Amino acid sequence: MVIILGKYTKPLEVIDTLLADHRIFLDLFYKNSKFICSGPQNPRVGGVIVANVGTVDEARQIMENDPFYINGAAEYRFIEFLPLKYDQRFSCFIK
């Protein structure tokens, strides 16, 4: 799994104009079972995505299609981890 940390590089006014397209992008990868959860950071300086992907490279390739990235409005940091312990309710996400 990969945690994707997004940091906005443009003002929130720009982010807000891209938000609808960003959500369409997210929906596609939720439908493909690649994203588990996502949302804005608090304070709103970027976002977080928990991705169920095979590699960090796959996560990077996915995020290259994000309207925030395409428009230079966000940059991303990728943290790969192995979920060795988890609540049983989370087991449906473990490969």
C-alpha positions as CSV (number, residue, x, y, z in Angstrom):
1,M,0.0,0.0,0.0
2,V,1.0,3.6,-0.5
3,I,0.1,6.7,1.4
4,I,0.1,9.7,-1.0
5,L,0.7,13.1,0.6
6,G,-0.3,16.0,-1.6
7,K,0.9,19.6,-1.0
8,Y,-0.8,22.4,-2.8
9,T,1.6,24.6,-4.8
10,K,-1.0,27.2,-5.9
11,P,-3.5,29.2,-3.9
12,L,-6.8,27.6,-2.7
13,E,-8.7,29.8,-5.3
14,V,-6.9,27.8,-8.0
15,I,-7.4,24.5,-6.2
16,D,-11.1,25.1,-5.9
17,T,-11.4,25.6,-9.7
18,L,-9.8,22.2,-10.2
19,L,-11.7,20.4,-7.5
20,A,-14.6,19.0,-9.6
21,D,-12.2,17.4,-12.1
22,H,-10.0,16.2,-9.2
23,R,-13.0,14.4,-7.7
24,I,-13.8,12.8,-11.1
25,F,-10.2,11.5,-11.2
26,L,-10.5,10.1,-7.7
27,D,-13.8,8.4,-8.5
28,L,-12.1,6.5,-11.4
29,F,-9.5,5.0,-9.1
30,Y,-12.1,4.2,-6.4
31,K,-14.1,2.3,-9.0
32,N,-10.8,0.4,-10.0
33,S,-10.3,-0.4,-6.3
34,K,-7.0,1.5,-6.2
35,F,-8.0,4.1,-3.7
36,I,-9.2,3.2,-0.2
37,C,-9.8,6.6,1.3
38,S,-8.8,10.2,0.6
39,G,-9.5,13.7,1.9
40,P,-8.0,17.2,2.6
41,Q,-5.5,17.8,5.3
42,N,-6.4,20.0,8.2
43,P,-5.4,22.8,7.8
44,R,-6.1,22.7,4.0
45,V,-2.6,22.7,2.7
46,G,-2.9,19.5,0.6
47,G,-4.5,16.1,0.7
48,V,-4.0,12.4,1.6
49,I,-4.8,9.3,-0.3
50,V,-4.4,5.7,0.9
51,A,-3.8,3.6,-2.2
52,N,-4.0,-0.1,-2.6
53,V,-1.4,-0.4,-5.4
54,G,1.4,-2.8,-6.1
55,T,4.3,-0.3,-6.1
56,V,5.2,3.3,-5.5
57,D,5.8,3.6,-9.3
58,E,2.2,2.6,-9.9
59,A,1.0,5.3,-7.5
60,R,3.2,7.9,-9.2
61,Q,1.8,6.9,-12.6
62,I,-1.7,7.2,-11.3
63,M,-1.1,10.7,-9.8
64,E,0.3,12.0,-13.1
65,N,-3.3,12.0,-14.3
66,D,-4.6,14.1,-11.4
67,P,-5.8,17.5,-12.6
68,F,-4.0,19.1,-9.6
69,Y,-0.7,17.6,-10.9
70,I,-1.4,18.3,-14.6
71,N,-2.0,22.0,-13.8
72,G,1.0,22.3,-11.5
73,A,-1.2,22.9,-8.5
74,A,0.1,20.1,-6.3
75,E,3.2,18.0,-5.7
76,Y,3.2,14.5,-4.1
77,R,5.2,12.5,-1.7
78,F,4.8,8.7,-1.7
79,I,5.2,6.4,1.4
80,E,5.1,2.7,0.7
81,F,4.2,0.5,3.7
82,L,3.3,-3.1,4.5
83,P,0.1,-3.4,6.6
84,L,1.2,-6.3,8.8
85,K,-1.3,-5.6,11.6
86,Y,-4.8,-4.3,10.9
87,D,-8.4,-4.4,12.2
88,Q,-10.2,-7.4,10.7
89,R,-12.7,-5.0,9.0
90,F,-9.7,-3.7,6.9
91,S,-8.9,-7.3,5.7
92,C,-10.8,-6.8,2.4
93,F,-8.1,-4.4,1.3
94,I,-5.1,-6.6,2.0
95,K,-3.8,-8.5,-1.0
